[in-house]
Amino acid sequence: METKIKIDRVSKIFGSKPKSVIPLVKDGKNKEEILAETGHTVGVYDASFDIKKGEVFVIMGLSGSGKSTLIRCFNLLNKPTDGSIVIDGIDITKSNKQELKKIRQEKIAMVFQHFGLFSHRTILANVEYGLEIRGVSKEERRAIAMKNIEIVGLKGYEEKYPDELSGGMQQRVGLARALANDPDILLMDEPFSALDPLIRREMQLELLDIQERLQKTIIFITHDVNEAFKLGDRVAVMKDGHVVQVGTPEEIIEEPANEYISEFIKDIDRSKVFQADHVMIKPNALVSLKDGLNVAIKEMEDNGISSVYVVDRGRHVQGIVTIDDAIQAKKDKKKLTDILRSDYAVVQRDEYIHELIPKALESKYPLAVENEEGKLVGFILRVHVLSGLVSEDIVESEQYYS
């Protein structure tokens, strides 16, 4: 994937002589020692990572970790003390006032934690605001605003005022306003933290749906590890102004960089991180439509299984047969196609384990895992779903069944 943003050794120190503090941080002094000694606050120190075009990159950490300070460096609301922020090959820390204004109006938009809506303006007028500032004509900005109001699911509310909407709906307005400028990059600073849990989950799903359609580059801030791992293609974990680890949710769970990361993620709901792809086993035991009952029976006996999937030449599932049905059919002189069962469950390889649990509990047979072309790529036993809740068990399960 193409690199959209490159953060290179970025530091942000608050105080009258911020650059003078950097040597102290290099010497290993912590935030409290530096504050006591110099009166300066270390917000971020020596952060380096790349963000790919079109990915949701989550920065997470506890209060005071530096995550909100860092995201405000992306649009220079916080001017870095040191380091560079390169967007599309241009170091924006070297931008003049006019260039920075253009970047904020056209390339980067921000969705704020507490909505930041104008109470005296209608929803339509709130969404139009950025376009109005840019001098876009009334007709054009109204058309753009209406389109984005519909994208976030608020069609019909354009003449309402913010205080007439729920918290979740107000946050949708904030998102529509950010999208109206058609930015490449969305900065989202704990946008759902003020919402109650049910609405928060709805907004998380809404964001994923919108991202699937629009493919923006999103930098998302949260202190909630479950939210981070649900939304993030990759995640950066911060502590005391330092970026401790960057990786996919799976990489961080399976290979935590240190004890702090291990402790931080110990309460993660693994069922919402791992997918069918992580726990399925390859379909070594398969029967083709052209095979007969004898082949099916031998396949099941050789592999010590009580059922087997039947596929066509393209490896598309045609049904499943059981050992009991096959033996009886042989006695009754029936064909393999006569005893195909259709009461099996099919899942996609990107479905999360928590979505598989009810299917695994209800199904009498292993779950059939299909790819985007509908081909059988694996199957999942009930034990695989349960083992997927503990990362160590996934490896053991794969070794055992392969």
C-alpha positions in Angstrom: 0.0 0.0 0.0 1.1 3.5 -0.8 2.4 5.6 2.2 0.2 8.6 2.8 1.7 10.1 5.9 5.2 9.7 7.3 5.8 10.7 10.9 9.6 11.0 11.5 11.0 11.5 15.0 8.3 13.9 16.0 8.5 15.5 19.4 6.2 18.0 21.1 7.4 19.7 24.3 5.3 22.3 26.0 7.1 25.2 27.6 9.1 28.4 27.0 12.3 26.6 25.8 11.1 23.3 24.4 14.2 22.3 22.4 16.3 22.6 25.6 14.4 19.7 27.1 15.1 17.1 24.3 18.6 16.2 25.6 17.0 15.4 29.0 14.5 13.0 27.4 17.4 11.4 25.5 19.1 10.9 28.8 16.2 8.8 30.0 14.4 11.2 32.4 10.7 10.7 32.6 7.9 13.3 32.3 7.6 13.9 36.0 11.3 14.5 36.5 11.4 16.9 33.5 8.4 18.8 34.7 9.8 19.2 38.2 13.3 20.2 36.9 12.4 22.5 34.0 8.6 23.3 34.1 8.2 21.8 30.7 5.8 19.1 29.7 6.7 16.3 27.4 3.7 15.7 25.2 5.2 13.4 22.6 8.8 12.2 22.1 10.5 10.8 19.0 7.4 9.3 17.4 8.1 7.6 14.0 5.7 5.5 11.9 4.1 5.5 8.4 0.4 5.5 7.7 -0.8 3.9 4.5 -3.3 5.5 2.1 -6.9 4.4 2.9 -6.1 2.7 6.2 -7.7 3.3 9.6 -4.7 3.9 11.8 -5.6 4.0 15.5 -3.5 5.7 18.2 -4.4 4.4 21.6 -3.2 4.9 25.2 -4.3 5.9 28.6 -5.0 9.5 29.7 -1.8 11.5 29.5 -0.1 9.1 27.1 0.3 11.8 24.4 -2.2 10.5 21.8 -4.3 13.7 21.6 -1.1 15.8 21.5 0.2 13.7 18.6 -3.0 13.8 16.5 -3.0 17.6 16.8 0.5 17.6 15.2 -1.0 16.1 12.0 -2.7 19.4 11.2 -0.2 21.6 13.2 -2.7 22.6 15.8 0.4 21.5 17.8 3.5 22.6 16.0 6.1 19.9 16.6 9.2 20.9 18.5 11.2 18.5 16.4 10.8 16.1 13.6 8.8 16.1 10.3 5.3 15.2 9.2 5.3 14.3 5.5 2.0 14.1 3.7 2.0 13.1 0.0 5.7 13.8 -0.1 5.5 17.3 1.4 6.8 18.1 4.9 3.9 20.2 6.3 5.9 21.4 9.3 7.7 23.7 6.8 4.4 25.1 5.4 3.7 28.9 5.6 0.4 30.3 7.0 -1.3 30.3 3.6 -0.2 26.8 2.7 -1.3 25.5 6.1 -4.7 27.1 5.7 -5.2 25.3 2.4 -4.1 22.0 3.9 -6.6 22.3 6.7 -9.4 23.3 4.3 -8.9 20.8 1.6 -6.6 17.9 2.7 -7.3 17.3 6.4 -10.5 17.4 8.4 -11.0 16.9 12.1 -13.9 15.3 14.0 -13.9 16.5 17.6 -14.7 14.6 20.8 -17.5 16.9 21.9 -19.0 17.4 18.4 -18.0 21.1 18.1 -21.3 22.1 16.5 -22.7 25.6 16.3 -25.9 25.6 18.3 -27.4 28.6 16.4 -27.0 26.9 13.0 -29.2 24.2 11.5 -27.7 20.8 10.7 -27.5 21.8 7.1 -25.8 25.0 8.0 -23.3 23.2 10.3 -22.4 20.8 7.5 -22.0 23.6 5.0 -19.8 25.7 7.3 -16.3 24.6 6.0 -17.5 25.1 2.4 -18.9 28.5 3.2 -15.5 29.5 4.7 -13.9 28.4 1.4 -16.3 30.6 -0.6 -18.2 27.8 -2.3 -21.4 29.0 -3.8 -24.6 28.5 -1.9 -26.1 26.1 -4.4 -23.0 23.9 -4.6 -22.3 23.8 -0.9 -26.0 22.9 -0.2 -25.8 20.0 -2.7 -22.5 18.8 -1.2 -23.9 19.1 2.4 -27.1 17.3 1.6 -25.1 14.4 0.0 -23.0 14.0 3.1 -25.9 14.3 5.5 -27.4 11.4 3.6 -24.1 9.4 3.8 -24.1 9.6 7.6 -27.8 8.6 7.8 -29.4 12.0 8.7 -31.5 12.7 5.7 -34.6 14.5 6.9 -32.9 16.2 9.8 -31.2 19.0 7.8 -33.5 21.8 9.2 -33.2 20.6 12.8 -30.8 22.2 15.4 -28.1 20.4 17.3 -30.0 20.5 20.6 -32.9 18.6 18.9 -30.6 15.6 18.2 -29.2 12.8 20.3 -25.5 12.6 21.1 -25.0 10.0 18.4 -26.8 12.0 15.8 -24.8 15.1 16.7 -21.6 13.2 16.2 -22.9 12.1 12.7 -23.3 15.8 12.0 -19.7 16.4 12.9 -18.6 13.6 10.7 -20.8 14.9 7.8 -19.2 18.3 8.2 -15.7 16.8 8.0 -16.6 14.8 5.0 -18.2 17.7 3.2 -14.7 19.2 2.3 -13.8 15.8 0.7 -10.6 15.6 2.6 -8.0 12.9 2.0 -7.4 12.5 5.7 -9.8 12.4 8.7 -8.5 13.1 12.2 -10.8 11.7 14.8 -9.9 12.5 18.5 -11.9 10.2 20.7 -15.1 11.0 18.7 -17.3 8.4 20.4 -16.1 8.6 24.0 -19.0 10.9 25.0 -21.6 8.5 23.7 -23.3 5.8 25.7 -22.2 2.2 24.9 -25.0 1.2 22.5 -24.8 4.4 20.4 -21.0 4.1 20.5 -21.2 0.6 18.9 -23.6 1.9 16.3 -21.2 4.7 15.4 -18.3 2.3 15.2 -20.2 0.3 12.6 -21.3 3.4 10.8 -17.7 4.6 10.5 -16.6 1.2 9.1 -19.5 1.3 6.6 -18.6 4.8 5.5 -14.9 3.9 5.3 -15.7 0.9 3.0 -17.5 3.3 0.6 -15.2 6.3 0.7 -11.7 4.8 1.5 -10.4 7.9 3.4 -7.1 7.8 5.4 -8.3 7.9 9.0 -6.3 8.6 12.2 -8.5 7.6 15.1 -7.7 8.3 18.8 -9.1 6.2 21.6 -8.3 4.9 25.1 -10.5 1.9 24.6 -8.5 -1.1 23.5 -11.5 -3.0 22.2 -12.5 0.0 20.1 -9.0 0.3 18.8 -8.8 -3.3 17.7 -12.2 -3.3 16.2 -11.6 -0.2 14.0 -7.9 -0.2 13.3 -6.1 -1.8 10.4 -3.0 -1.0 12.4 -2.7 0.4 16.0 0.0 2.5 17.7 0.1 2.1 21.5 1.5 5.1 23.4 2.8 5.6 27.0 4.2 8.7 28.5 4.7 10.4 25.2 6.4 7.4 23.5 5.1 5.2 20.8 5.7 1.8 22.4 4.4 -0.5 19.6 2.9 -0.3 16.1 1.2 -3.3 14.4 -2.0 -4.9 13.4 -4.3 -6.0 16.2 -3.3 -9.6 15.7 0.4 -8.7 15.8 0.1 -6.8 19.0 -2.0 -9.6 20.7 0.3 -12.4 19.5 3.7 -10.5 20.0 3.3 -7.7 22.6 6.5 -5.6 22.6 6.9 -5.6 26.4 5.1 -6.2 29.7 3.2 -2.9 29.5 1.6 -3.9 26.2 0.7 -7.3 27.6 -1.0 -5.7 30.6 -2.7 -3.2 28.4 -4.3 -5.8 26.2 -5.1 -8.5 28.8 -8.8 -7.6 28.8 -9.2 -7.4 25.1 -12.2 -9.3 23.7 -10.3 -11.6 21.4 -13.5 -12.8 19.7 -13.8 -9.3 18.1 -10.2 -9.3 16.9 -9.6 -12.8 15.4 -11.5 -13.9 12.3 -12.4 -17.1 10.7 -9.2 -16.9 8.7 -7.2 -17.2 11.9 -8.8 -20.4 13.3 -9.9 -22.3 10.2 -8.0 -25.4 9.1 -7.3 -26.3 5.5 -9.8 -28.8 4.0 -7.6 -31.8 3.6 -10.6 -34.2 3.5 -12.8 -33.4 0.6 -14.9 -35.3 -1.9 -15.6 -34.3 -5.5 -19.0 -34.6 -7.1 -17.5 -37.1 -9.6 -16.4 -39.4 -6.7 -18.6 -42.2 -5.5 -19.8 -43.5 -2.2 -16.7 -45.7 -1.7 -14.4 -42.7 -2.0 -16.5 -40.7 0.4 -16.5 -43.5 3.0 -12.7 -44.1 2.6 -12.0 -40.4 3.0 -14.0 -40.2 6.2 -12.5 -43.4 7.6 -8.9 -42.4 6.7 -9.3 -39.0 8.4 -11.3 -40.2 11.4 -14.2 -37.9 10.7 -18.0 -38.4 10.6 -18.8 -36.0 7.7 -17.2 -34.6 4.6 -17.9 -31.7 2.3 -18.6 -32.4 -1.4 -17.3 -29.9 -3.9 -17.4 -29.3 -7.6 -14.4 -28.8 -9.9 -14.2 -25.1 -8.8 -14.2 -26.2 -5.1 -17.7 -24.7 -4.6 -19.5 -26.6 -1.9 -22.4 -28.7 -3.2 -23.3 -30.3 0.1 -22.1 -32.5 3.0 -22.4 -36.2 3.6 -22.2 -38.2 6.8 -20.6 -41.6 7.3 -23.9 -43.1 8.5 -25.7 -41.8 5.4 -23.0 -43.0 3.1 -22.9 -46.5 4.5 -26.7 -46.8 4.3 -26.7 -45.4 0.8 -24.2 -48.0 -0.3 -26.5 -50.8 1.0 -29.5 -49.2 -0.7 -27.5 -48.8 -4.0 -27.9 -45.0 -4.0 -25.5 -42.4 -5.5 -23.5 -39.8 -3.7 -25.7 -37.0 -5.0 -28.7 -38.7 -3.5 -27.6 -38.2 0.1 -26.1 -34.6 -0.1 -27.2 -32.6 2.9 -27.7 -28.9 2.8 -28.2 -28.1 6.5 -24.6 -26.9 6.9 -23.4 -23.3 7.7 -21.2 -21.2 5.4 -19.1 -18.3 6.8 -16.8 -15.8 5.2 -13.1 -15.9 6.0 -13.2 -12.3 7.4 -16.1 -12.9 9.8 -15.1 -12.4 13.5 -15.2 -15.2 16.0 -17.9 -13.5 18.0 -20.1 -13.7 14.9 -19.2 -17.4 14.5 -20.0 -18.5 18.0 -23.8 -18.9 17.5 -23.3 -20.5 14.1 -20.8 -23.0 15.6 -23.1 -23.9 18.5 -26.2 -24.4 16.2 -24.4 -26.4 13.4 -24.2 -30.1 13.5 -21.2 -30.0 11.1 -18.0 -28.1 10.8 -18.5 -24.5 9.4 -17.6 -24.2 5.8 -15.3 -21.1 5.2 -15.5 -19.5 1.7 -13.5 -16.8 0.0 -14.7 -13.9 -2.1 -15.3 -16.2 -5.1 -17.4 -18.6 -3.0 -14.6 -21.3 -3.0 -14.1 -23.5 0.0 -10.9 -22.5 1.7 -11.2 -24.1 5.1 -13.5 -25.4 7.8 -14.0 -24.7 11.5 -14.9 -27.0 14.3 -16.6 -25.8 17.4 -13.3 -26.3 19.3 -11.6 -23.9 16.9 -14.1 -21.1 17.7 -13.5 -21.6 21.4 -9.7 -21.8 21.0 -9.8 -18.5 19.1 -10.7 -16.7 22.3 -7.1 -17.4 23.6 -4.3 -16.5 21.2 -2.0 -19.3 22.4 -4.6 -21.9 21.6 -4.9 -20.8 18.0 -1.3 -21.9 17.3 -1.8 -25.2 19.2 -5.1 -25.9 17.3 -3.5 -25.2 13.9 -0.6 -27.6 14.7 -2.9 -30.3 16.1 -5.3 -30.4 13.2 -3.0 -29.7 10.3 
